[in-house]
Amino acid sequence: MHRIDTLVWFWGRRGGGPVFALKFAAWLKELAGADQHLMLSISETNEELAAARNLDLPLAVEPDPRNAGSALAKAQAVLAMTGRFRRDIKRLAPRRVIIPMNFAFAWPLVHFVPRSSRVVYVVHDDTPHPGDYARRWQAETQKRLIARADRVLALSEAVAAEVATHHPRAVDRLKVLPINAFYADRPTSPRTADDIQRPLALLFVGRLIAYKGLSLLRAALEPLRERRDWQLTIAGHGPDKAYADEAFRDLPQVTLKTEWLSQAELQGLIASADMLVCPYVEASQSAIIPEGLALGTPSIVTPVGALPEQVGHGEAGIVAAAATAEALAEAIKGALDDRVQVHALQQRATAFILATRASTDLDGALA
């Protein structure tokens, strides 16, 4: 291995983290071209491994200790991984190491990164979401990563404000790099005028977990039960799968696809929907919203976290008046009753996210 300029380091396996890490690396490559020596370090179990290989970047694929077999073999694999990382990071001597999301082993292995290397850590959530796994571990390791980082990046103004409140010593190292800017990375074509007589195709997609507001969505749909001018697909997997399967099965307008989705499957569902529904009761920001914007699919969102910020406070989506079933029902009803508005939002979606990308200074954020 030769000395490199930037190491993007993420050993997570699945979900939004692998996708985001690849998008970060791809954007760096786009900005710097062949002049920057960039390397991506990912796990052998990363579900985006094939896509990573297609980036045409130097790639370090790390064996996953969880595949080692017995408990003793796993422990030996962790020790081997630690020694390997320590040697490689010393040999590579990167000018900066980017950790695009917290993951197992980011802390404490970050302490092997030499002080001559600038550590950039991306904060997705100031605190773990309700219903999330290992919340205490996530919070504690993130606190330590923020303390070690030379640059802390928040993916929205909303999260930056929370980080500044809870980590005041990080304020002078904190900058905002909007998550929307990472998803305007593929060519799209404007949506054509559609038959407004057909049912409006709505989509809830992503991890099925308490803070995503499935119970709020179910209550909001009850007043719309007798209408036949809408369809809703609920797609994804997570702790609330059993609830979703039970709560929505009596609504004939709802199709359940409660299973783990590949990135290609997720994008296919989004592209075929008219609008996304994000009924979150608590939020930082959502990667689903820019996935939709990039494909010309606007969102109906609740006014929590950075969700209104992500749709331009109504420019590229519909913001419910409150995070209540009544307000969400009114927002959905508004879309059903004004299909011309829906089409206008679809037309504005891609332009909105492209403008975000164009106005975002990645080099400045990393400086």
C-alpha positions, -999 to 999 in steps of 0.1 A, spaced: 0 0 0 12 35 -9 6 67 11 -28 82 4 -45 115 8 -79 105 21 -92 73 37 -130 68 38 -134 42 66 -166 24 73 -169 -12 83 -207 -14 88 -227 -41 70 -261 -30 58 -287 -2 57 -282 34 50 -245 35 63 -230 16 34 -249 36 8 -239 69 24 -202 59 27 -202 51 -11 -218 83 -19 -193 102 2 -164 85 -16 -179 90 -50 -184 127 -44 -148 131 -32 -136 113 -64 -158 136 -85 -144 167 -70 -108 157 -70 -105 135 -100 -72 117 -106 -53 142 -85 -64 129 -52 -52 96 -38 -84 83 -22 -91 49 -7 -123 33 6 -120 8 35 -151 -14 39 -161 -47 54 -163 -79 34 -199 -82 45 -209 -48 33 -240 -53 12 -228 -26 -12 -195 -43 -19 -202 -49 -56 -212 -12 -60 -180 -2 -42 -159 -22 -66 -176 -3 -95 -164 30 -81 -130 24 -96 -113 35 -64 -85 17 -44 -105 -5 -21 -94 -22 12 -118 -50 21 -116 -59 57 -125 -95 69 -155 -95 92 -146 -111 126 -182 -123 129 -175 -148 102 -146 -164 121 -165 -193 137 -161 -200 174 -160 -173 201 -122 -179 204 -118 -176 167 -138 -144 167 -117 -129 195 -85 -138 176 -99 -123 144 -106 -90 163 -70 -89 176 -57 -96 140 -80 -69 126 -67 -44 152 -31 -52 145 -37 -50 107 -54 -16 110 -27 -2 132 0 -12 107 -19 -1 76 -29 33 90 7 40 99 19 29 65 -8 48 45 -4 80 67 -35 96 52 -38 134 54 -74 128 66 -96 99 77 -133 102 71 -157 82 92 -190 86 74 -211 70 102 -205 54 135 -199 16 134 -185 -11 156 -148 -7 161 -147 30 149 -140 36 185 -116 26 199 -96 19 167 -97 56 158 -70 61 185 -46 43 161 -50 71 136 -19 93 140 -24 129 151 -8 140 118 -40 127 101 -71 148 103 -102 129 115 -135 138 100 -166 123 117 -201 126 103 -230 128 129 -262 114 115 -282 116 148 -273 136 179 -289 109 201 -301 74 192 -337 71 181 -364 55 203 -365 18 197 -330 17 182 -304 -9 192 -277 -6 218 -286 30 225 -261 35 254 -233 21 233 -241 43 203 -243 74 224 -211 67 243 -190 58 213 -203 88 194 -194 111 222 -158 98 221 -156 100 183 -168 136 184 -142 144 210 -114 129 189 -125 144 155 -108 174 140 -139 182 120 -175 172 129 -200 172 101 -238 173 108 -261 164 80 -287 191 87 -291 224 105 -314 206 130 -288 181 140 -260 207 141 -281 227 167 -285 196 189 -248 187 186 -238 223 196 -261 220 226 -249 187 239 -212 189 228 -203 226 233 -166 219 230 -172 207 194 -188 239 182 -157 254 167 -151 221 148 -187 217 136 -201 223 101 -232 214 82 -231 192 51 -267 186 41 -276 150 34 -297 160 4 -265 170 -15 -252 134 -14 -282 120 -33 -282 143 -64 -256 120 -80 -274 103 -108 -291 115 -140 -329 119 -138 -356 130 -162 -386 151 -152 -418 133 -147 -444 136 -174 -480 146 -168 -499 116 -155 -535 104 -154 -548 121 -123 -579 99 -123 -559 69 -111 -553 63 -74 -524 83 -59 -496 59 -52 -481 66 -17 -451 48 -3 -437 44 32 -403 28 29 -373 21 52 -367 7 86 -398 -3 105 -391 12 139 -410 31 165 -398 66 157 -408 63 121 -445 67 132 -463 37 118 -490 40 145 -494 77 136 -498 68 99 -523 41 107 -545 65 127 -542 92 99 -554 67 73 -586 58 93 -606 89 81 -595 80 45 -607 44 47 -637 48 24 -618 67 -3 -606 47 -32 -584 73 -48 -552 63 -30 -529 33 -26 -502 28 -1 -472 4 -1 -454 -2 32 -420 -16 25 -390 -24 47 -380 -44 77 -373 -38 114 -385 -42 149 -421 -30 141 -426 -55 113 -452 -75 133 -471 -43 141 -472 -32 105 -484 -66 93 -512 -66 118 -522 -29 119 -526 -23 81 -539 -56 69 -576 -45 71 -571 -16 48 -576 -27 12 -557 2 -2 -525 -10 16 -499 -34 1 -474 -48 26 -438 -56 16 -423 -59 50 -389 -75 41 -354 -64 38 -348 -44 6 -317 -40 -15 -308 -5 -26 -320 -13 -62 -354 -25 -48 -357 5 -26 -350 29 -56 -374 10 -78 -403 14 -53 -395 51 -49 -394 57 -86 -428 41 -91 -445 61 -63 -462 94 -66 -453 106 -31 -434 93 -1 -450 95 33 -427 102 63 -449 102 94 -420 103 118 -427 112 154 -390 119 161 -363 125 135 -329 139 127 -330 138 89 -340 111 65 -320 96 36 -353 84 21 -364 120 14 -334 128 -9 -336 93 -25 -371 104 -35 -362 139 -46 -335 126 -69 -361 103 -85 -387 131 -88 -408 117 -59 -416 144 -33 -425 136 3 -453 143 28 -435 149 61 -442 157 97 -427 188 112 -400 171 132 -362 173 131 -348 183 97 -377 169 76 -392 203 68 -357 216 60 -352 187 36 -383 195 15 -375 232 15 -403 239 40 -429 230 13 -410 239 -19 -404 202 -27 -429 184 -5 -459 188 19 -453 195 55 -481 185 79 -491 212 104 -482 190 134 -469 155 142 -505 143 149 -528 119 131 -553 147 124 -526 169 108 -511 141 88 -546 130 76 -552 166 64 -518 167 46 -526 134 28 -561 145 20 -547 177 5 -525 157 -19 -555 135 -29 -577 165 -36 -551 185 -56 -533 162 -80 -521 193 -99 -501 203 -69 -486 168 -66 -474 170 -102 -459 204 -96 -440 191 -66 -427 162 -87 -415 187 -113 -397 207 -87 -381 178 -67 -351 171 -88 -343 207 -95 -345 214 -57 -320 187 -48 -296 196 -77 -296 232 -64 -286 219 -29 -258 199 -44 -246 229 -65 -246 252 -35 -228 228 -11 -191 234 -6 -177 199 3 -141 210 3 -150 239 26 -168 216 50 -139 192 52 -113 220 57 
